[in-house]
Amino acid sequence: MKKIVFSLIIILLSWETKAQQPHFQQEMKAVEENNALLKAAALQRDAKQQEAHVGVLLHNPEVEGAYYWGSPVEIGKRWDLSVSQSFDMPSVIARKVRLRNLEENAAKLDYEVLRNRLMYETQQVCADLVYYSAVANLWDARTGTACNIVDLYAKRLAAGDCSILDYNRAQMSQAEVQRAAAEAVMNARDLMTQLNILTGKESYDFRAEVYEEVDLPGDFGEWYKQWEMDNPELRVLGNQVDMSEQQASLSRAEWLPEMSLGYASENVVGETFRGVTLGLTLPIWSQPRAAKAAKLHAQAAGQELQAQRLALYAKQECLFHHLYALRLNINNLVSAYERYGSMTLLYKALEAGEIELEQYLQQTDALIDVQLQILELRREFELGWLQLNAGRIK
């Protein structure tokens, strides 16, 4: 019992700040190694990167042959053979290479976005698990005290020192505490099931008991610049803008003719002709609209990126200042609990007959409410911190 209460006090009162790595790294490592969805996404990423190299730079060569027999038979037979290779202008090829590289990068970024979301989900589950485990410990400690009170009033009832109403009230209080404890344990068990699914294990050994300490950045503007550079979703949008601009540039370059170079041979009775063939394909009919459409897609992608950046900046700035306010509220509440809250003194007063049972229960309920508020605020702070850093999980 003392060990449980001591652990709870550490959870409630420890609040120093220091620099740190992303929270719940051990659990995230297990997800990285075992999560089936993440493994499938890695294979999809590799497949898409291979697809980016399919048929980008050179067209397939063309081989054509023909065999003819004459009529009348006396004029003999004839056969023809031609081999040709079509290719774009060097400027078009260069743009296709850059577009291929951007498509490879897009596949990589899509994987990073999914990975980031899974890691963030894992952190949220772990944060809730720490909270409900602490709540379960709190009610477990309260259950032990409630059992002692029932025993105390059973002895007093036998000695004629209290009424049956007091004894019944003690039993009702014990039942309420046991119900709250069972509910917290059930919530923790459900979260463990979610964590087992994420980590790909039948029974993951979760050992975190307190939230890791954090060091809030002092200057939001400087912090946000780095966060924006690391955020995979913004990088996806940025890559889409680059792809759209490159596609527009490619569409403009494809106004240039496509060239075809080859070898041809014609054989008839007593005569053979061999030589080189040269051809041009002129993009007259469809290319103007394709170039215009590509330009509009590039403009739309740029506007979407700008809108997303503005929305994220406002959201992150609001959350940043909210965390500072939360930390101040927690410190004030913990300080007040340290000065005025003492379950031990209340129990001793009840045991000595200095206060009535109802007075004891009212004051202990008030203290438990404060403890629960501290746990809830710490959970809110942890979830807010995880959300603030969700876009840059390494």
Disulfide bonds with the S-S distance in Angstrom:
none
